[in-house]
Amino acid sequence: MTNAPSPLALWSRLARPVGALLSLAGLVHLLVPARLLSLASTGYDIALDVAFSPRDGATTRVRLLGLAMLATGAHLLYYGGVLPTRE
């Protein structure tokens, strides 16, 4: 047997930092969706050499993604894991 830490122990240490990053990314998606779409267009052009043109409603979808990220991040920050613990 090895003395390696279990994946669950590693996840419990990373849950709050991941939650903070998700919350921050969610806020960015909520506040500046057009800028993110522009950045994606530039990135696709440079890295993949393809044209990226957002369709109608893309900013709304980016904001919805941001809301989901913010909710997930807040949950991880508050509970420190996917499932709430009973203490």
Long-range contacts (C-beta under 8 A, 24 or more apart in sequence): 11-81, 12-80, 12-81, 15-76, 15-79, 15-80, 15-81, 15-82, 16-76, 16-77, 16-80, 18-73, 18-76, 19-72, 19-73, 19-74, 19-75, 19-76, 19-77, 19-78, 20-73, 20-77, 21-73, 22-69, 22-70, 22-72, 22-73, 22-76, 23-69, 23-70, 23-73, 23-74, 23-77, 24-73, 25-66, 25-69, 25-73, 26-66, 26-67, 26-68, 26-69, 26-70, 26-71, 26-72, 26-73, 27-66, 27-70, 28-66, 29-62, 29-63, 29-65, 29-66, 29-67, 29-69, 30-63, 30-66, 30-67, 30-70, 33-58, 33-59, 33-62, 33-63, 33-66, 34-59, 36-62, 37-62
